Amino acid sequence: QVQLVESGGGLVQTGGSLRLSCAVSGIIFSINVGWYRQAPGKQRELVAFIGSAGRTNYADSVKGRFTISRDNGKNTVHLQMNSLKPEDTGVYYCSDHPYGIHWGQGTQVTVSS
């Protein structure tokens, strides 16, 4: 059974940092993994993804602030989020990218102004 489990969300002030983790099990870890977010009343959007060989890609809105990385030994993908803004608020999900077949339950990130 494929499982993706997110963790690390929370409440932080503007300018603060959070580190999200996505633990993957039940599937060969050599997959692309994407981090998505969904703000209230908005569509889910891709924030960043990382390929099996470590190639990364970021949404323009987070470039220079967010860093995605993977630990193949622990089947985990991290999203380091710095200089957080209120518009980064939302539920963050990880998924197999780009197919989006498997999703985690999400972790809430709230950035207060």
C-alpha positions, 0 to 999 in steps of 0.5 A: 500500500502506497503511503505519503505522510506529511509533517512539519506544518504549524503557525509561524510569523511573517519572516519565519521558517518551517521544514516540511517532511514527506515520508514515502512508503509502499513504492519504489522511492525513485519517483518524482515527488512534488509539494503542492499547496491549497489556500482557502478558496483557491485551487491546489498549486504546485510549489516545487518538485524534485526528480529521482536524480535530484533535479528541482523546480520551483514555482516563481512565487517561492523561488529563493525562499523554499528548498526541496530536497530528498533523503533516499536513505530514509525515503523522505522529501523535505521542503525547507521554507524560509522568509514565509509570507501570509500568502504562503498559508495553506494546506501542503500536500506531497504527491507523486509528480506529475501523475498525482495518483498518490497523496498524503493527508496534508499539513497545515501551514499558517503564516500570521502577519 
